[in-house]
Amino acid sequence: MTDNKQKEKIESSHYLFLVFLIILNVMNFVDRQLLASFANFIIPDLSLTNTQFGILTGFGFLFFYSIMGLFMGIMADKFHRPKLIAVGVALWSCLTVLSGAARGFSGLLLPRMFIGVGESILTPTSISILSDRFPQNKMGFVTGAYYMGIPIGAGLSLIIAGYLGPVIGWRMCFYLLGTIGVFLALIMFFIKETPRLINNEDIRNKKIDLRAIRDDLIKVLKNSRPLTLCIYGSVVYHFVLGAAVYDQVWYVQERGFDRAEIAQYVGLIVIVFGILGNLFGGLGSDWFLKNFNLKRPMFLFWVMLFLLPLNIVGRIISPESYIFWIAMMAGAFQLGAVYGPAFATVQELAPPHMKATVIAFFILNLNMIGMFLGTTGAGIILDSLILYNETAINPIEEPYTKTLLFFTIISSFSIPMFWLAGRKE
């Protein structure tokens, strides 16, 4: 066998492994989005307030997901990564089954908290492995492909809610998805570790020193302005993604859709245009980096600036207008286009010996600041507006629309942050 054929064989195995990680990430986001997708089923069934629902999809899940994600990133830099992923997938899958048996807010809160622990393992560990399997000039495509799990997973969860929810109920959907996850965990458990590009046994055998890790992270952020701006520009963008857990309720209560029908429509749109966005973000940012000699965040600046008017108009226009549907497609496209360039930037600028740790720190900030403020903040605002309307002489019309529009505008402040991150020094 020639060297070229051997190289081709090795690269094929890498792409096959990438496909399997995409499948796991799809399951990750199907599981994560189930509550939001089934909002119109679960909220009335369990008699939840918007604030309680925000806690379940926000703080209750994100606190453990984000905090443990930082530790999992540290562990991924030290331990057998495929087995670490397998444990995480098995944990969140078993707890998803348990979530299906919940009878109230408290019964759903506990498993959702620990589901976050299991899911926190997947991404920092996966990105760490992929960065050891693929060259840097392909990481935009690779991370974009991996993050196709977001639109596919989010879209599938909506399709499940739209088609299976009315037939077998939301509880049975939770049971089935948890069972599938356990099967995938067994496969991952027997996959061999990928050789690390930095094969430094001293690093992996060194005791975990949280203070030293904190000092290293602070040093990295101080020394890399583009990295810091990219991280916190992405955090600001996540405000609206957190608030979007109320989209399904908004569609039904203020846009007049049937709960199953709109879940089907949005699910298909998120999958199709989310995938297109992922491919555009991954391949496009690689091309942009090569041809314009500018950093990937500048690519994000132009994409988000171009789509901002549609994001705003989509919140206030009637569904009878074709612009409403174009805006929905643009939102799904943008969701896909952001993740590849953002994570590729963080991966490229992180020191080799702590890539997974920096990725985990990135995810910690996305969730504990961006998603938490968006999800929990929107829930509190909505309940306050609804309570005010119950006694007000002049009630505030369309509280969901106004709340979601507010978070859309706030998230637009990420655009100048990406511009600053992408400028030539």
DRENVOZA-519512 format. One record per residue (C-alpha): residue in three letters; x negated, y, z negated; residue number from 0. Coordinates in steps of 0.25 Angstrom, whole numbers, plus 5000, padded with zeros to 4 digits. Example, Ala and Ser with C-alpha at 12.3 -4.5 7.8 and 13.67 -1.06 7.14 Angstrom:
BEGIN
[site Ala [4951 4982 4969] 0]
[site Ser [4945 4996 4971] 1]
This chain:
BEGIN
[site Met [5000 5000 5000] 0]
[site Thr [4994 5014 5004] 1]
[site Asp [4993 5025 4994] 2]
[site Asn [5004 5033 5001] 3]
[site Lys [5014 5021 5000] 4]
[site Gln [5010 5020 4985] 5]
[site Lys [5012 5035 4983] 6]
[site Glu [5026 5034 4990] 7]
[site Lys [5030 5022 4981] 8]
[site Ile [5026 5030 4969] 9]
[site Glu [5034 5042 4973] 10]
[site Ser [5046 5034 4977] 11]
[site Ser [5046 5028 4963] 12]
[site His [5045 5042 4957] 13]
[site Tyr [5057 5047 4965] 14]
[site Leu [5065 5034 4961] 15]
[site Phe [5062 5038 4946] 16]
[site Leu [5067 5052 4949] 17]
[site Val [5080 5047 4954] 18]
[site Phe [5082 5039 4941] 19]
[site Leu [5079 5051 4933] 20]
[site Ile [5089 5059 4941] 21]
[site Ile [5099 5048 4938] 22]
[site Leu [5096 5049 4923] 23]
[site Asn [5097 5064 4924] 24]
[site Val [5111 5063 4931] 25]
[site Met [5115 5054 4919] 26]
[site Asn [5110 5064 4910] 27]
[site Phe [5118 5075 4915] 28]
[site Val [5130 5067 4917] 29]
[site Asp [5130 5064 4903] 30]
[site Arg [5126 5079 4899] 31]
[site Gln [5138 5085 4907] 32]
[site Leu [5148 5075 4904] 33]
[site Leu [5154 5083 4893] 34]
[site Ala [5155 5096 4902] 35]
[site Ser [5161 5088 4913] 36]
[site Phe [5171 5081 4904] 37]
[site Ala [5174 5095 4897] 38]
[site Asn [5189 5095 4902] 39]
[site Phe [5190 5081 4896] 40]
[site Ile [5182 5081 4884] 41]
[site Ile [5186 5095 4878] 42]
[site Pro [5201 5092 4877] 43]
[site Asp [5199 5077 4873] 44]
[site Leu [5190 5081 4861] 45]
[site Ser [5197 5094 4858] 46]
[site Leu [5184 5102 4860] 47]
[site Thr [5182 5117 4860] 48]
[site Asn [5173 5124 4870] 49]
[site Thr [5162 5126 4859] 50]
[site Gln [5162 5112 4855] 51]
[site Phe [5161 5107 4869] 52]
[site Gly [5149 5117 4871] 53]
[site Ile [5143 5111 4859] 54]
[site Leu [5144 5097 4865] 55]
[site Thr [5139 5101 4878] 56]
[site Gly [5129 5111 4872] 57]
[site Phe [5123 5111 4858] 58]
[site Gly [5127 5097 4854] 59]
[site Phe [5120 5091 4866] 60]
[site Leu [5109 5101 4870] 61]
[site Phe [5103 5103 4856] 62]
[site Phe [5098 5089 4855] 63]
[site Tyr [5096 5087 4870] 64]
[site Ser [5087 5100 4870] 65]
[site Ile [5079 5098 4857] 66]
[site Met [5077 5083 4859] 67]
[site Gly [5073 5086 4874] 68]
[site Leu [5061 5093 4869] 69]
[site Phe [5057 5081 4861] 70]
[site Met [5059 5072 4872] 71]
[site Gly [5051 5081 4881] 72]
[site Ile [5039 5079 4871] 73]
[site Met [5042 5064 4871] 74]
[site Ala [5042 5063 4886] 75]
[site Asp [5028 5069 4886] 76]
[site Lys [5023 5057 4876] 77]
[site Phe [5032 5045 4878] 78]
[site His [5037 5035 4888] 79]
[site Arg [5046 5043 4897] 80]
[site Pro [5056 5033 4904] 81]
[site Lys [5059 5026 4890] 82]
[site Leu [5061 5040 4884] 83]
[site Ile [5071 5043 4895] 84]
[site Ala [5078 5029 4893] 85]
[site Val [5081 5032 4879] 86]
[site Gly [5087 5045 4882] 87]
[site Val [5096 5040 4892] 88]
[site Ala [5101 5029 4884] 89]
[site Leu [5103 5038 4872] 90]
[site Trp [5112 5048 4879] 91]
[site Ser [5119 5037 4887] 92]
[site Cys [5123 5030 4874] 93]
[site Leu [5128 5044 4868] 94]
[site Thr [5136 5047 4880] 95]
[site Val [5144 5034 4877] 96]
[site Leu [5146 5039 4863] 97]
[site Ser [5150 5053 4868] 98]
[site Gly [5162 5046 4875] 99]
[site Ala [5167 5041 4862] 100]
[site Ala [5168 5055 4856] 101]
[site Arg [5181 5059 4849] 102]
[site Gly [5178 5074 4846] 103]
[site Phe [5167 5085 4846] 104]
[site Ser [5159 5078 4835] 105]
[site Gly [5159 5064 4842] 106]
[site Leu [5154 5070 4855] 107]
[site Leu [5144 5080 4849] 108]
[site Leu [5135 5069 4842] 109]
[site Pro [5133 5060 4854] 110]
[site Arg [5131 5073 4863] 111]
[site Met [5120 5078 4854] 112]
[site Phe [5112 5065 4855] 113]
[site Ile [5115 5063 4870] 114]
[site Gly [5106 5076 4871] 115]
[site Val [5094 5068 4864] 116]
[site Gly [5095 5057 4875] 117]
[site Glu [5096 5067 4887] 118]
[site Ser [5085 5076 4882] 119]
[site Ile [5075 5065 4885] 120]
[site Leu [5078 5064 4900] 121]
[site Thr [5074 5077 4907] 122]
[site Pro [5060 5080 4900] 123]
[site Thr [5056 5066 4901] 124]
[site Ser [5061 5064 4916] 125]
[site Ile [5054 5077 4920] 126]
[site Ser [5041 5073 4913] 127]
[site Ile [5041 5060 4921] 128]
[site Leu [5045 5066 4934] 129]
[site Ser [5033 5076 4933] 130]
[site Asp [5024 5064 4932] 131]
[site Arg [5030 5058 4944] 132]
[site Phe [5031 5069 4954] 133]
[site Pro [5021 5080 4958] 134]
[site Gln [5024 5095 4954] 135]
[site Asn [5028 5099 4968] 136]
[site Lys [5040 5090 4968] 137]
[site Met [5045 5093 4954] 138]
[site Gly [5055 5103 4959] 139]
[site Phe [5061 5092 4967] 140]
[site Val [5060 5082 4956] 141]
[site Thr [5066 5090 4945] 142]
[site Gly [5077 5095 4954] 143]
[site Ala [5080 5080 4958] 144]
[site Tyr [5080 5076 4943] 145]
[site Tyr [5089 5087 4940] 146]
[site Met [5099 5083 4950] 147]
[site Gly [5104 5075 4938] 148]
[site Ile [5110 5088 4933] 149]
[site Pro [5120 5091 4945] 150]
[site Ile [5122 5076 4947] 151]
[site Gly [5124 5073 4933] 152]
[site Ala [5133 5085 4930] 153]
[site Gly [5141 5083 4943] 154]
[site Leu [5143 5068 4940] 155]
[site Ser [5148 5071 4926] 156]
[site Leu [5158 5080 4932] 157]
[site Ile [5162 5070 4942] 158]
[site Ile [5163 5059 4931] 159]
[site Ala [5172 5069 4923] 160]
[site Gly [5181 5072 4936] 161]
[site Tyr [5183 5058 4941] 162]
[site Leu [5181 5048 4929] 163]
[site Gly [5185 5057 4918] 164]
[site Pro [5200 5057 4921] 165]
[site Val [5199 5042 4924] 166]
[site Ile [5191 5036 4913] 167]
[site Gly [5190 5048 4903] 168]
[site Trp [5177 5055 4898] 169]
[site Arg [5174 5045 4888] 170]
[site Met [5172 5033 4897] 171]
[site Cys [5164 5042 4906] 172]
[site Phe [5154 5044 4895] 173]
[site Tyr [5154 5029 4892] 174]
[site Leu [5150 5025 4906] 175]
[site Leu [5139 5036 4908] 176]
[site Gly [5133 5032 4895] 177]
[site Thr [5132 5017 4899] 178]
[site Ile [5126 5021 4913] 179]
[site Gly [5115 5029 4905] 180]
[site Val [5111 5018 4896] 181]
[site Phe [5109 5009 4909] 182]
[site Leu [5100 5020 4915] 183]
[site Ala [5092 5021 4902] 184]
[site Leu [5088 5006 4903] 185]
[site Ile [5083 5008 4917] 186]
[site Met [5074 5020 4912] 187]
[site Phe [5069 5013 4900] 188]
[site Phe [5061 5003 4909] 189]
[site Ile [5055 5013 4918] 190]
[site Lys [5040 5015 4917] 191]
[site Glu [5033 5028 4912] 192]
[site Thr [5028 5037 4923] 193]
[site Pro [5013 5040 4921] 194]
[site Arg [5011 5054 4916] 195]
[site Leu [5002 5064 4924] 196]
[site Ile [4996 5069 4911] 197]
[site Asn [4992 5056 4905] 198]
[site Asn [4987 5062 4892] 199]
[site Glu [4989 5051 4881] 200]
[site Asp [4985 5062 4870] 201]
[site Ile [4997 5070 4874] 202]
[site Arg [5007 5058 4872] 203]
[site Asn [5000 5053 4860] 204]
[site Lys [5000 5066 4853] 205]
[site Lys [5010 5068 4842] 206]
[site Ile [5022 5077 4845] 207]
[site Asp [5019 5091 4839] 208]
[site Leu [5031 5099 4840] 209]
[site Arg [5024 5112 4836] 210]
[site Ala [5013 5109 4847] 211]
[site Ile [5024 5107 4857] 212]
[site Arg [5031 5120 4853] 213]
[site Asp [5018 5127 4854] 214]
[site Asp [5015 5121 4868] 215]
[site Leu [5029 5125 4873] 216]
[site Ile [5027 5139 4869] 217]
[site Lys [5013 5140 4875] 218]
[site Val [5019 5134 4888] 219]
[site Leu [5030 5144 4889] 220]
[site Lys [5021 5156 4885] 221]
[site Asn [5011 5152 4896] 222]
[site Ser [5022 5150 4907] 223]
[site Arg [5031 5161 4910] 224]
[site Pro [5038 5154 4922] 225]
[site Leu [5041 5142 4913] 226]
[site Thr [5047 5150 4902] 227]
[site Leu [5056 5158 4911] 228]
[site Cys [5060 5146 4919] 229]
[site Ile [5064 5138 4906] 230]
[site Tyr [5072 5150 4901] 231]
[site Gly [5078 5154 4914] 232]
[site Ser [5083 5140 4915] 233]
[site Val [5089 5141 4901] 234]
[site Val [5097 5154 4904] 235]
[site Tyr [5102 5147 4917] 236]
[site His [5107 5135 4908] 237]
[site Phe [5117 5145 4900] 238]
[site Val [5127 5143 4911] 239]
[site Leu [5124 5128 4913] 240]
[site Gly [5128 5127 4898] 241]
[site Ala [5141 5135 4900] 242]
[site Ala [5144 5127 4912] 243]
[site Val [5149 5115 4903] 244]
[site Tyr [5162 5123 4903] 245]
[site Asp [5163 5123 4918] 246]
[site Gln [5173 5111 4918] 247]
[site Val [5182 5118 4908] 248]
[site Trp [5181 5131 4916] 249]
[site Tyr [5185 5124 4929] 250]
[site Val [5197 5118 4923] 251]
[site Gln [5202 5130 4914] 252]
[site Glu [5199 5142 4922] 253]
[site Arg [5197 5137 4936] 254]
[site Gly [5209 5128 4936] 255]
[site Phe [5203 5114 4940] 256]
[site Asp [5207 5100 4936] 257]
[site Arg [5196 5095 4926] 258]
[site Ala [5193 5082 4934] 259]
[site Glu [5194 5089 4948] 260]
[site Ile [5184 5100 4944] 261]
[site Ala [5174 5090 4938] 262]
[site Gln [5174 5082 4951] 263]
[site Tyr [5172 5095 4959] 264]
[site Val [5161 5101 4950] 265]
[site Gly [5154 5087 4949] 266]
[site Leu [5153 5085 4964] 267]
[site Ile [5148 5100 4966] 268]
[site Val [5138 5099 4955] 269]
[site Ile [5132 5086 4960] 270]
[site Val [5131 5090 4975] 271]
[site Phe [5126 5105 4973] 272]
[site Gly [5118 5101 4960] 273]
[site Ile [5110 5091 4968] 274]
[site Leu [5108 5101 4979] 275]
[site Gly [5104 5111 4969] 276]
[site Asn [5094 5102 4963] 277]
[site Leu [5088 5098 4976] 278]
[site Phe [5087 5113 4980] 279]
[site Gly [5081 5117 4967] 280]
[site Gly [5071 5106 4967] 281]
[site Leu [5066 5106 4982] 282]
[site Gly [5069 5121 4983] 283]
[site Ser [5060 5125 4971] 284]
[site Asp [5049 5116 4976] 285]
[site Trp [5050 5123 4990] 286]
[site Phe [5051 5136 4984] 287]
[site Leu [5039 5134 4975] 288]
[site Lys [5031 5129 4987] 289]
[site Asn [5035 5140 4997] 290]
[site Phe [5036 5153 4989] 291]
[site Asn [5025 5151 4978] 292]
[site Leu [5035 5154 4967] 293]
[site Lys [5039 5147 4955] 294]
[site Arg [5052 5138 4955] 295]
[site Pro [5060 5148 4945] 296]
[site Met [5060 5158 4957] 297]
[site Phe [5067 5148 4965] 298]
[site Leu [5077 5147 4953] 299]
[site Phe [5078 5162 4953] 300]
[site Trp [5083 5162 4968] 301]
[site Val [5092 5151 4967] 302]
[site Met [5099 5156 4954] 303]
[site Leu [5100 5170 4959] 304]
[site Phe [5107 5166 4972] 305]
[site Leu [5117 5157 4965] 306]
[site Leu [5120 5167 4954] 307]
[site Pro [5132 5174 4961] 308]
[site Leu [5139 5161 4964] 309]
[site Asn [5137 5157 4949] 310]
[site Ile [5144 5169 4945] 311]
[site Val [5155 5170 4955] 312]
[site Gly [5158 5155 4953] 313]
[site Arg [5163 5158 4939] 314]
[site Ile [5173 5169 4942] 315]
[site Ile [5178 5165 4956] 316]
[site Ser [5191 5156 4958] 317]
[site Pro [5189 5141 4962] 318]
[site Glu [5198 5145 4974] 319]
[site Ser [5186 5152 4980] 320]
[site Tyr [5175 5144 4988] 321]
[site Ile [5165 5152 4980] 322]
[site Phe [5169 5145 4967] 323]
[site Trp [5165 5132 4973] 324]
[site Ile [5152 5137 4979] 325]
[site Ala [5148 5143 4966] 326]
[site Met [5151 5130 4959] 327]
[site Met [5141 5123 4970] 328]
[site Ala [5131 5134 4967] 329]
[site Gly [5131 5132 4952] 330]
[site Ala [5129 5117 4954] 331]
[site Phe [5118 5120 4964] 332]
[site Gln [5111 5129 4955] 333]
[site Leu [5112 5120 4943] 334]
[site Gly [5104 5110 4952] 335]
[site Ala [5094 5120 4958] 336]
[site Val [5089 5125 4944] 337]
[site Tyr [5084 5113 4937] 338]
[site Gly [5073 5108 4947] 339]
[site Pro [5065 5121 4948] 340]
[site Ala [5067 5124 4933] 341]
[site Phe [5062 5110 4928] 342]
[site Ala [5051 5110 4939] 343]
[site Thr [5046 5123 4934] 344]
[site Val [5046 5119 4920] 345]
[site Gln [5039 5106 4923] 346]
[site Glu [5029 5113 4932] 347]
[site Leu [5025 5123 4921] 348]
[site Ala [5025 5114 4909] 349]
[site Pro [5011 5108 4905] 350]
[site Pro [5009 5094 4909] 351]
[site His [5008 5088 4895] 352]
[site Met [5022 5094 4891] 353]
[site Lys [5031 5094 4903] 354]
[site Ala [5042 5086 4897] 355]
[site Thr [5041 5095 4884] 356]
[site Val [5042 5107 4892] 357]
[site Ile [5054 5102 4900] 358]
[site Ala [5061 5098 4887] 359]
[site Phe [5059 5112 4882] 360]
[site Phe [5065 5117 4894] 361]
[site Ile [5077 5108 4893] 362]
[site Leu [5078 5112 4878] 363]
[site Asn [5079 5127 4882] 364]
[site Leu [5089 5124 4893] 365]
[site Asn [5098 5117 4884] 366]
[site Met [5097 5123 4870] 367]
[site Ile [5097 5137 4876] 368]
[site Gly [5103 5137 4890] 369]
[site Met [5113 5126 4889] 370]
[site Phe [5116 5128 4874] 371]
[site Leu [5120 5142 4875] 372]
[site Gly [5128 5140 4888] 373]
[site Thr [5136 5128 4883] 374]
[site Thr [5138 5132 4868] 375]
[site Gly [5139 5147 4871] 376]
[site Ala [5149 5145 4882] 377]
[site Gly [5158 5136 4873] 378]
[site Ile [5158 5147 4862] 379]
[site Ile [5161 5158 4871] 380]
[site Leu [5173 5150 4878] 381]
[site Asp [5179 5146 4864] 382]
[site Ser [5178 5161 4860] 383]
[site Leu [5185 5166 4872] 384]
[site Ile [5195 5155 4872] 385]
[site Leu [5198 5159 4857] 386]
[site Tyr [5198 5173 4860] 387]
[site Asn [5209 5171 4871] 388]
[site Glu [5218 5164 4862] 389]
[site Thr [5221 5177 4854] 390]
[site Ala [5217 5188 4864] 391]
[site Ile [5227 5197 4870] 392]
[site Asn [5218 5198 4883] 393]
[site Pro [5211 5184 4884] 394]
[site Ile [5198 5182 4891] 395]
[site Glu [5202 5175 4904] 396]
[site Glu [5194 5163 4909] 397]
[site Pro [5184 5162 4897] 398]
[site Tyr [5177 5150 4904] 399]
[site Thr [5174 5158 4916] 400]
[site Lys [5169 5170 4909] 401]
[site Thr [5160 5162 4900] 402]
[site Leu [5154 5154 4911] 403]
[site Leu [5152 5167 4919] 404]
[site Phe [5145 5173 4907] 405]
[site Phe [5135 5161 4906] 406]
[site Thr [5133 5161 4922] 407]
[site Ile [5128 5176 4921] 408]
[site Ile [5119 5173 4908] 409]
[site Ser [5113 5162 4915] 410]
[site Ser [5109 5171 4927] 411]
[site Phe [5098 5177 4919] 412]
[site Ser [5090 5165 4922] 413]
[site Ile [5088 5170 4936] 414]
[site Pro [5078 5181 4932] 415]
[site Met [5071 5172 4923] 416]
[site Phe [5068 5162 4934] 417]
[site Trp [5063 5174 4943] 418]
[site Leu [5053 5178 4932] 419]
[site Ala [5049 5163 4931] 420]
[site Gly [5047 5162 4946] 421]
[site Arg [5039 5174 4949] 422]
[site Lys [5025 5174 4953] 423]
[site Glu [5016 5178 4941] 424]
